[in-house]
């Protein structure tokens, strides 16, 4: 299993618009990715309802996970996306 940690930079967390951009990027990658907050559930990162249900706020740390070492670059790209302020773009 490959994991990466990301610090959420969007000013309002992963609400509808940033969550949509993130889940679309996951779906386009073709890789099964999960996302979780510490001491919370783990959800399919391609599911907007799952991601929003985590209540991820600005400054929260999340963990992205996937199977297979070849998926490391996908996780790196997703972390870079989460660590941008998508509300400002």
N, C-alpha and C positions, 0 to 999 in steps of 0.2 A: 504494500500500500504506500502511495506517495501522498504526502501532506504538505500544505503550505499554510502559513498564518498571515492574515491581512488585518490592517488597522483601517477601519472605515473612515474615509475622508469626507464623504458627502455631508454637507452642513445639516441636513435633516435626516440623515441615516438612509436606510434602504426602504424608502417609501415607494409609492407606485412607479414613478418615472425611473429612478435609478435601479430599482429592482427589476423593472422590465428590460432595461439595457443589459443588466447583468445576466438575467435568465436567457435572453436572446443570444448572448455571446456563448453561454454554456451550450445551448441547443445547437448552435452553428458548429461548435467544436467537434460534435459527434462522440464525445467522451462522456461516460457516466460520472458525474461529479456530485459529491454531497457537500453540504455546508452546515456548520453547527456553531453555536455560541457556547462558551464554557458553561457547564452545569445546565444545559438545555438539550432539547431534542436535536436529532440530525435529520435533515430533510434533503430531498432531491433538489439540487441547485438549479435545475431547469424548470422547476415549478414556481411560478410567481406567487401562488397562494402559500406554498410552503415557505418560501423565503420571507414573505411579509409576515407570516405567522410567528417568526422568530423575534419580531420586534427589535430589529437591529438599529441602533442609534449611532450618531456620529461619535467617533472615539472608541466604539466597541471593537473588540478583537474577535475575529471569526476564524474557523479552521476549514479549509477546503481539502477534500480527500478524493482520491481516485485509485483505481487498481492499475497496475502496470507502470513500469519505469518510463515507457515511451510517452506517457501523458504528462511528464514533468513540465514540459514547455507550455502546455495548455494551462496548467495551474499557475505558472509564472505570469502568463498573459492575463489571467483572471484576477490575480492578486494586483497587478498593475492597474487594472480597471477599477477595482474597489478602492485603491489607494489614491485615486483622483477624486476631486470634488465634482461629481457628476451634476450637482445642482447648479454649479457655476458655468457649465458648458452649454 
